[in-house]
Amino acid sequence: MQHPDRYRERLLLSGGAPIALSVWQAAEPSQVVVFVPGTGVHPLFYEEFLDALATSGRGVVGVHPRGHGKSPRVPGGLRWDDLVANTVDACTWVAETFGLPTVLIGSSQGSLVALLAAAAGAPVRGVIAHNVFDPNQPDAAMVTRFGAVGGAQRLARRLLSAAADLAPRLPVPITAYLDPDRVFGSTWTRELFDVDPLARHAYPLRFLADLVTVDTSRLYDGSLAVPVVVLAARDDPLFPLPGIQAVADRLQAPSVDLVVLDTDCHLVLNEALDLALPAVVAALDRMPTTAAADQGARPR
């Protein structure tokens, strides 16, 4: 921890289970960021980035979703909806506790969580999504090791759902469906994940079945009532830019801006911080400050 004097943790009850929040306090914050991490990791994996946001004058609250990071391990299987509900509850707590404009930032898998949380009514003024993807896209499986498209992808979804009905808690290693060489751009970052005792290195089969069949219709029906900024790497080896552009073009929000960083790594918040941090700070500066935007999206 670079600055333990301004870091604290707290537990929040969400969906009947406790989840951990990492809180970086700024001296006189003008804004609060709620951060949703990517696949298998937790806010402390992004500590340099989040601490830098606090240095820039923002309060920062990192969400450790159920079953992730420092959140207590509790009985019951992990479901995709848990991540979205945890994020909505964290945003509500931030709004009630700080009373400041709140912006959601999600990275990779966390980008979809953040967008769905905003569409579900999280009280935020905007979303910054590092990458966007929609598991319902015809070529969504191209980010995995399997690369199925069209009918083959639909068949794979049905088979996965059927298998999850039989063995919902069967652990599936993340490396079984994501290629680490495409996720990690540096040996150091990969080793950090491999030895991290707080990281999840597997997900239950039911969670993965949830992910590939998640209902994303709210992203396109006007439920997203706040601005969205999409952050992408020009040559991301995991999420190709054309796929990110295709989803961004379909999002229905007051504004959708795509910011492309000139780099070839996926974990831009870790491995391209010199490019990503100024882009994120600039996007935060552009977020609305009017009281009307506080209402965020409303469930339909």
LUMNUNU-806754 format. One record per residue (C-alpha): x, y, z; chain; residue number from 1. Coordinates in steps of 0.1 Angstrom, whole numbers, plus 5000, padded with zeros to 4 digits. Layout:
REM LUMNUNU-806754
{xx X&yy Y&zz Z&kette A&nr NUM} .
...
//
This chain:
REM LUMNUNU-806754
{xx 5000&yy 5000&zz 5000&kette A&nr 1} .
{xx 5016&yy 5032&zz 4988&kette A&nr 2} .
{xx 4997&yy 5055&zz 5012&kette A&nr 3} .
{xx 4981&yy 5035&zz 5041&kette A&nr 4} .
{xx 4973&yy 5067&zz 5059&kette A&nr 5} .
{xx 4944&yy 5074&zz 5035&kette A&nr 6} .
{xx 4933&yy 5038&zz 5029&kette A&nr 7} .
{xx 4907&yy 5019&zz 5049&kette A&nr 8} .
{xx 4883&yy 4990&zz 5045&kette A&nr 9} .
{xx 4847&yy 4983&zz 5055&kette A&nr 10} .
{xx 4822&yy 4956&zz 5051&kette A&nr 11} .
{xx 4788&yy 4962&zz 5035&kette A&nr 12} .
{xx 4758&yy 4938&zz 5035&kette A&nr 13} .
{xx 4747&yy 4931&zz 5000&kette A&nr 14} .
{xx 4723&yy 4904&zz 4989&kette A&nr 15} .
{xx 4724&yy 4889&zz 5023&kette A&nr 16} .
{xx 4762&yy 4885&zz 5023&kette A&nr 17} .
{xx 4790&yy 4908&zz 5034&kette A&nr 18} .
{xx 4812&yy 4923&zz 5007&kette A&nr 19} .
{xx 4844&yy 4943&zz 5013&kette A&nr 20} .
{xx 4850&yy 4978&zz 5001&kette A&nr 21} .
{xx 4885&yy 4994&zz 4997&kette A&nr 22} .
{xx 4882&yy 5031&zz 5004&kette A&nr 23} .
{xx 4909&yy 5057&zz 4994&kette A&nr 24} .
{xx 4902&yy 5090&zz 5010&kette A&nr 25} .
{xx 4911&yy 5123&zz 4993&kette A&nr 26} .
{xx 4916&yy 5155&zz 5014&kette A&nr 27} .
{xx 4888&yy 5175&zz 4997&kette A&nr 28} .
{xx 4872&yy 5152&zz 4972&kette A&nr 29} .
{xx 4851&yy 5168&zz 4944&kette A&nr 30} .
{xx 4839&yy 5134&zz 4932&kette A&nr 31} .
{xx 4838&yy 5097&zz 4942&kette A&nr 32} .
{xx 4848&yy 5069&zz 4919&kette A&nr 33} .
{xx 4833&yy 5034&zz 4924&kette A&nr 34} .
{xx 4856&yy 5008&zz 4908&kette A&nr 35} .
{xx 4846&yy 4973&zz 4896&kette A&nr 36} .
{xx 4876&yy 4950&zz 4890&kette A&nr 37} .
{xx 4881&yy 4925&zz 4861&kette A&nr 38} .
{xx 4880&yy 4887&zz 4860&kette A&nr 39} .
{xx 4892&yy 4870&zz 4891&kette A&nr 40} .
{xx 4908&yy 4900&zz 4907&kette A&nr 41} .
{xx 4900&yy 4928&zz 4932&kette A&nr 42} .
{xx 4906&yy 4965&zz 4937&kette A&nr 43} .
{xx 4940&yy 4961&zz 4953&kette A&nr 44} .
{xx 4953&yy 4945&zz 4921&kette A&nr 45} .
{xx 4948&yy 4980&zz 4907&kette A&nr 46} .
{xx 4962&yy 4998&zz 4937&kette A&nr 47} .
{xx 4986&yy 5021&zz 4918&kette A&nr 48} .
{xx 4958&yy 5033&zz 4895&kette A&nr 49} .
{xx 4932&yy 5038&zz 4923&kette A&nr 50} .
{xx 4957&yy 5056&zz 4946&kette A&nr 51} .
{xx 4966&yy 5079&zz 4917&kette A&nr 52} .
{xx 4929&yy 5088&zz 4913&kette A&nr 53} .
{xx 4927&yy 5096&zz 4950&kette A&nr 54} .
{xx 4958&yy 5118&zz 4946&kette A&nr 55} .
{xx 4939&yy 5137&zz 4918&kette A&nr 56} .
{xx 4913&yy 5148&zz 4943&kette A&nr 57} .
{xx 4887&yy 5120&zz 4941&kette A&nr 58} .
{xx 4874&yy 5097&zz 4967&kette A&nr 59} .
{xx 4878&yy 5061&zz 4955&kette A&nr 60} .
{xx 4857&yy 5030&zz 4966&kette A&nr 61} .
{xx 4868&yy 4997&zz 4952&kette A&nr 62} .
{xx 4843&yy 4969&zz 4952&kette A&nr 63} .
{xx 4853&yy 4934&zz 4962&kette A&nr 64} .
{xx 4823&yy 4915&zz 4948&kette A&nr 65} .
{xx 4809&yy 4885&zz 4966&kette A&nr 66} .
{xx 4835&yy 4857&zz 4967&kette A&nr 67} .
{xx 4863&yy 4880&zz 4955&kette A&nr 68} .
{xx 4893&yy 4896&zz 4971&kette A&nr 69} .
{xx 4887&yy 4904&zz 5008&kette A&nr 70} .
{xx 4850&yy 4897&zz 5008&kette A&nr 71} .
{xx 4843&yy 4869&zz 5033&kette A&nr 72} .
{xx 4836&yy 4835&zz 5017&kette A&nr 73} .
{xx 4801&yy 4826&zz 5025&kette A&nr 74} .
{xx 4779&yy 4795&zz 5017&kette A&nr 75} .
{xx 4760&yy 4796&zz 4984&kette A&nr 76} .
{xx 4771&yy 4797&zz 4948&kette A&nr 77} .
{xx 4784&yy 4828&zz 4931&kette A&nr 78} .
{xx 4760&yy 4841&zz 4904&kette A&nr 79} .
{xx 4765&yy 4868&zz 4878&kette A&nr 80} .
{xx 4737&yy 4889&zz 4893&kette A&nr 81} .
{xx 4756&yy 4890&zz 4926&kette A&nr 82} .
{xx 4782&yy 4912&zz 4909&kette A&nr 83} .
{xx 4757&yy 4936&zz 4895&kette A&nr 84} .
{xx 4737&yy 4938&zz 4928&kette A&nr 85} .
{xx 4770&yy 4943&zz 4948&kette A&nr 86} .
{xx 4779&yy 4972&zz 4926&kette A&nr 87} .
{xx 4745&yy 4989&zz 4929&kette A&nr 88} .
{xx 4746&yy 4985&zz 4966&kette A&nr 89} .
{xx 4781&yy 5000&zz 4968&kette A&nr 90} .
{xx 4771&yy 5030&zz 4947&kette A&nr 91} .
{xx 4741&yy 5035&zz 4969&kette A&nr 92} .
{xx 4763&yy 5034&zz 5000&kette A&nr 93} .
{xx 4787&yy 5059&zz 4985&kette A&nr 94} .
{xx 4759&yy 5083&zz 4976&kette A&nr 95} .
{xx 4745&yy 5081&zz 5011&kette A&nr 96} .
{xx 4779&yy 5084&zz 5028&kette A&nr 97} .
{xx 4797&yy 5110&zz 5008&kette A&nr 98} .
{xx 4769&yy 5130&zz 4991&kette A&nr 99} .
{xx 4792&yy 5137&zz 4962&kette A&nr 100} .
{xx 4789&yy 5131&zz 4924&kette A&nr 101} .
{xx 4797&yy 5094&zz 4918&kette A&nr 102} .
{xx 4811&yy 5078&zz 4887&kette A&nr 103} .
{xx 4814&yy 5041&zz 4880&kette A&nr 104} .
{xx 4845&yy 5027&zz 4865&kette A&nr 105} .
{xx 4847&yy 4990&zz 4854&kette A&nr 106} .
{xx 4876&yy 4972&zz 4839&kette A&nr 107} .
{xx 4873&yy 4943&zz 4814&kette A&nr 108} .
{xx 4846&yy 4919&zz 4829&kette A&nr 109} .
{xx 4839&yy 4947&zz 4854&kette A&nr 110} .
{xx 4829&yy 4970&zz 4825&kette A&nr 111} .
{xx 4798&yy 4949&zz 4818&kette A&nr 112} .
{xx 4790&yy 4948&zz 4855&kette A&nr 113} .
{xx 4793&yy 4986&zz 4857&kette A&nr 114} .
{xx 4771&yy 4992&zz 4827&kette A&nr 115} .
{xx 4744&yy 4968&zz 4838&kette A&nr 116} .
{xx 4745&yy 4983&zz 4873&kette A&nr 117} .
{xx 4740&yy 5018&zz 4859&kette A&nr 118} .
{xx 4712&yy 5006&zz 4837&kette A&nr 119} .
{xx 4696&yy 4990&zz 4868&kette A&nr 120} .
{xx 4695&yy 5023&zz 4887&kette A&nr 121} .
{xx 4728&yy 5027&zz 4905&kette A&nr 122} .
{xx 4729&yy 5064&zz 4916&kette A&nr 123} .
{xx 4758&yy 5075&zz 4894&kette A&nr 124} .
{xx 4765&yy 5104&zz 4870&kette A&nr 125} .
{xx 4784&yy 5084&zz 4845&kette A&nr 126} .
{xx 4802&yy 5052&zz 4836&kette A&nr 127} .
{xx 4838&yy 5048&zz 4823&kette A&nr 128} .
{xx 4842&yy 5013&zz 4809&kette A&nr 129} .
{xx 4876&yy 4999&zz 4801&kette A&nr 130} .
{xx 4865&yy 4978&zz 4772&kette A&nr 131} .
{xx 4829&yy 4968&zz 4765&kette A&nr 132} .
{xx 4817&yy 4935&zz 4754&kette A&nr 133} .
{xx 4784&yy 4918&zz 4751&kette A&nr 134} .
{xx 4783&yy 4880&zz 4755&kette A&nr 135} .
{xx 4753&yy 4880&zz 4731&kette A&nr 136} .
{xx 4774&yy 4893&zz 4702&kette A&nr 137} .
{xx 4778&yy 4867&zz 4673&kette A&nr 138} .
{xx 4815&yy 4867&zz 4678&kette A&nr 139} .
{xx 4818&yy 4872&zz 4715&kette A&nr 140} .
{xx 4835&yy 4838&zz 4720&kette A&nr 141} .
{xx 4864&yy 4851&zz 4700&kette A&nr 142} .
{xx 4879&yy 4865&zz 4733&kette A&nr 143} .
{xx 4881&yy 4830&zz 4747&kette A&nr 144} .
{xx 4903&yy 4801&zz 4737&kette A&nr 145} .
{xx 4875&yy 4785&zz 4717&kette A&nr 146} .
{xx 4868&yy 4812&zz 4691&kette A&nr 147} .
{xx 4833&yy 4799&zz 4682&kette A&nr 148} .
{xx 4810&yy 4821&zz 4662&kette A&nr 149} .
{xx 4774&yy 4820&zz 4650&kette A&nr 150} .
{xx 4756&yy 4787&zz 4654&kette A&nr 151} .
{xx 4786&yy 4771&zz 4671&kette A&nr 152} .
{xx 4786&yy 4797&zz 4697&kette A&nr 153} .
{xx 4749&yy 4793&zz 4704&kette A&nr 154} .
{xx 4753&yy 4756&zz 4707&kette A&nr 155} .
{xx 4782&yy 4761&zz 4731&kette A&nr 156} .
{xx 4760&yy 4783&zz 4753&kette A&nr 157} .
{xx 4733&yy 4757&zz 4754&kette A&nr 158} .
{xx 4758&yy 4729&zz 4763&kette A&nr 159} .
{xx 4774&yy 4751&zz 4790&kette A&nr 160} .
{xx 4740&yy 4759&zz 4806&kette A&nr 161} .
{xx 4730&yy 4722&zz 4805&kette A&nr 162} .
{xx 4763&yy 4712&zz 4822&kette A&nr 163} .
{xx 4758&yy 4739&zz 4848&kette A&nr 164} .
{xx 4724&yy 4724&zz 4857&kette A&nr 165} .
{xx 4742&yy 4691&zz 4865&kette A&nr 166} .
{xx 4773&yy 4705&zz 4883&kette A&nr 167} .
{xx 4767&yy 4742&zz 4891&kette A&nr 168} .
{xx 4796&yy 4746&zz 4915&kette A&nr 169} .
{xx 4822&yy 4727&zz 4895&kette A&nr 170} .
{xx 4853&yy 4750&zz 4895&kette A&nr 171} .
{xx 4865&yy 4760&zz 4860&kette A&nr 172} .
{xx 4900&yy 4775&zz 4860&kette A&nr 173} .
{xx 4901&yy 4809&zz 4843&kette A&nr 174} .
{xx 4930&yy 4797&zz 4822&kette A&nr 175} .
{xx 4907&yy 4770&zz 4807&kette A&nr 176} .
{xx 4888&yy 4797&zz 4788&kette A&nr 177} .
{xx 4911&yy 4827&zz 4787&kette A&nr 178} .
{xx 4946&yy 4827&zz 4773&kette A&nr 179} .
{xx 4970&yy 4843&zz 4798&kette A&nr 180} .
{xx 4993&yy 4854&zz 4770&kette A&nr 181} .
{xx 4964&yy 4876&zz 4757&kette A&nr 182} .
{xx 4954&yy 4888&zz 4792&kette A&nr 183} .
{xx 4988&yy 4898&zz 4806&kette A&nr 184} .
{xx 5012&yy 4919&zz 4787&kette A&nr 185} .
{xx 5041&yy 4916&zz 4811&kette A&nr 186} .
{xx 5056&yy 4888&zz 4831&kette A&nr 187} .
{xx 5054&yy 4909&zz 4863&kette A&nr 188} .
{xx 5016&yy 4914&zz 4860&kette A&nr 189} .
{xx 5010&yy 4877&zz 4853&kette A&nr 190} .
{xx 5032&yy 4867&zz 4883&kette A&nr 191} .
{xx 5013&yy 4892&zz 4905&kette A&nr 192} .
{xx 4980&yy 4874&zz 4896&kette A&nr 193} .
{xx 4995&yy 4839&zz 4899&kette A&nr 194} .
{xx 5008&yy 4844&zz 4934&kette A&nr 195} .
{xx 4979&yy 4867&zz 4947&kette A&nr 196} .
{xx 4962&yy 4849&zz 4976&kette A&nr 197} .
{xx 4931&yy 4871&zz 4972&kette A&nr 198} .
{xx 4926&yy 4864&zz 4935&kette A&nr 199} .
{xx 4901&yy 4839&zz 4922&kette A&nr 200} .
{xx 4918&yy 4814&zz 4898&kette A&nr 201} .
{xx 4885&yy 4796&zz 4890&kette A&nr 202} .
{xx 4848&yy 4803&zz 4887&kette A&nr 203} .
{xx 4819&yy 4780&zz 4893&kette A&nr 204} .
{xx 4804&yy 4766&zz 4862&kette A&nr 205} .
{xx 4770&yy 4782&zz 4870&kette A&nr 206} .
{xx 4786&yy 4816&zz 4871&kette A&nr 207} .
{xx 4801&yy 4811&zz 4836&kette A&nr 208} .
{xx 4768&yy 4799&zz 4823&kette A&nr 209} .
{xx 4752&yy 4831&zz 4837&kette A&nr 210} .
{xx 4778&yy 4852&zz 4820&kette A&nr 211} .
{xx 4774&yy 4838&zz 4785&kette A&nr 212} .
{xx 4736&yy 4841&zz 4787&kette A&nr 213} .
{xx 4732&yy 4874&zz 4806&kette A&nr 214} .
{xx 4704&yy 4897&zz 4795&kette A&nr 215} .
{xx 4720&yy 4928&zz 4781&kette A&nr 216} .
{xx 4689&yy 4944&zz 4766&kette A&nr 217} .
{xx 4689&yy 4973&zz 4791&kette A&nr 218} .
{xx 4721&yy 4986&zz 4775&kette A&nr 219} .
{xx 4702&yy 4993&zz 4743&kette A&nr 220} .
{xx 4667&yy 5002&zz 4754&kette A&nr 221} .
{xx 4674&yy 5036&zz 4770&kette A&nr 222} .
{xx 4678&yy 5024&zz 4805&kette A&nr 223} .
{xx 4714&yy 5038&zz 4805&kette A&nr 224} .
{xx 4705&yy 5074&zz 4814&kette A&nr 225} .
{xx 4741&yy 5086&zz 4821&kette A&nr 226} .
{xx 4770&yy 5094&zz 4798&kette A&nr 227} .
{xx 4794&yy 5065&zz 4790&kette A&nr 228} .
{xx 4831&yy 5067&zz 4781&kette A&nr 229} .
{xx 4847&yy 5036&zz 4767&kette A&nr 230} .
{xx 4884&yy 5032&zz 4771&kette A&nr 231} .
{xx 4902&yy 5008&zz 4747&kette A&nr 232} .
{xx 4936&yy 4998&zz 4736&kette A&nr 233} .
{xx 4942&yy 5001&zz 4698&kette A&nr 234} .
{xx 4958&yy 4967&zz 4697&kette A&nr 235} .
{xx 4943&yy 4949&zz 4726&kette A&nr 236} .
{xx 4951&yy 4912&zz 4721&kette A&nr 237} .
{xx 4921&yy 4900&zz 4741&kette A&nr 238} .
{xx 4893&yy 4924&zz 4731&kette A&nr 239} .
{xx 4898&yy 4935&zz 4694&kette A&nr 240} .
{xx 4890&yy 4971&zz 4688&kette A&nr 241} .
{xx 4864&yy 4964&zz 4661&kette A&nr 242} .
{xx 4843&yy 4944&zz 4686&kette A&nr 243} .
{xx 4845&yy 4971&zz 4712&kette A&nr 244} .
{xx 4835&yy 4997&zz 4686&kette A&nr 245} .
{xx 4805&yy 4976&zz 4676&kette A&nr 246} .
{xx 4791&yy 4974&zz 4711&kette A&nr 247} .
{xx 4799&yy 5011&zz 4718&kette A&nr 248} .
{xx 4780&yy 5020&zz 4687&kette A&nr 249} .
{xx 4749&yy 5001&zz 4699&kette A&nr 250} .
{xx 4748&yy 5015&zz 4734&kette A&nr 251} .
{xx 4718&yy 5038&zz 4741&kette A&nr 252} .
{xx 4730&yy 5066&zz 4765&kette A&nr 253} .
{xx 4729&yy 5104&zz 4765&kette A&nr 254} .
{xx 4765&yy 5102&zz 4751&kette A&nr 255} .
{xx 4789&yy 5074&zz 4743&kette A&nr 256} .
{xx 4826&yy 5084&zz 4737&kette A&nr 257} .
{xx 4853&yy 5059&zz 4726&kette A&nr 258} .
{xx 4888&yy 5068&zz 4737&kette A&nr 259} .
{xx 4915&yy 5047&zz 4721&kette A&nr 260} .
{xx 4949&yy 5044&zz 4737&kette A&nr 261} .
{xx 4979&yy 5038&zz 4715&kette A&nr 262} .
{xx 4991&yy 5006&zz 4731&kette A&nr 263} .
{xx 4989&yy 4968&zz 4726&kette A&nr 264} .
{xx 4982&yy 4956&zz 4762&kette A&nr 265} .
{xx 4948&yy 4945&zz 4776&kette A&nr 266} .
{xx 4954&yy 4955&zz 4812&kette A&nr 267} .
{xx 4958&yy 4992&zz 4804&kette A&nr 268} .
{xx 4951&yy 5003&zz 4840&kette A&nr 269} .
{xx 4981&yy 4983&zz 4852&kette A&nr 270} .
{xx 5004&yy 4981&zz 4822&kette A&nr 271} .
{xx 4998&yy 5014&zz 4804&kette A&nr 272} .
{xx 4991&yy 5036&zz 4834&kette A&nr 273} .
{xx 5009&yy 5066&zz 4818&kette A&nr 274} .
{xx 4984&yy 5066&zz 4790&kette A&nr 275} .
{xx 4953&yy 5054&zz 4809&kette A&nr 276} .
{xx 4954&yy 5077&zz 4839&kette A&nr 277} .
{xx 4953&yy 5110&zz 4820&kette A&nr 278} .
{xx 4925&yy 5096&zz 4798&kette A&nr 279} .
{xx 4904&yy 5085&zz 4828&kette A&nr 280} .
{xx 4910&yy 5118&zz 4847&kette A&nr 281} .
{xx 4899&yy 5138&zz 4816&kette A&nr 282} .
{xx 4868&yy 5117&zz 4813&kette A&nr 283} .
{xx 4860&yy 5122&zz 4850&kette A&nr 284} .
{xx 4864&yy 5159&zz 4845&kette A&nr 285} .
{xx 4838&yy 5158&zz 4817&kette A&nr 286} .
{xx 4811&yy 5140&zz 4838&kette A&nr 287} .
{xx 4779&yy 5159&zz 4846&kette A&nr 288} .
{xx 4777&yy 5178&zz 4879&kette A&nr 289} .
{xx 4741&yy 5188&zz 4878&kette A&nr 290} .
{xx 4717&yy 5175&zz 4904&kette A&nr 291} .
{xx 4694&yy 5160&zz 4878&kette A&nr 292} .
{xx 4722&yy 5136&zz 4867&kette A&nr 293} .
{xx 4723&yy 5122&zz 4903&kette A&nr 294} .
{xx 4692&yy 5102&zz 4896&kette A&nr 295} .
{xx 4711&yy 5079&zz 4873&kette A&nr 296} .
{xx 4691&yy 5053&zz 4853&kette A&nr 297} .
{xx 4658&yy 5040&zz 4865&kette A&nr 298} .
{xx 4646&yy 5004&zz 4864&kette A&nr 299} .
{xx 4619&yy 4997&zz 4838&kette A&nr 300} .
//
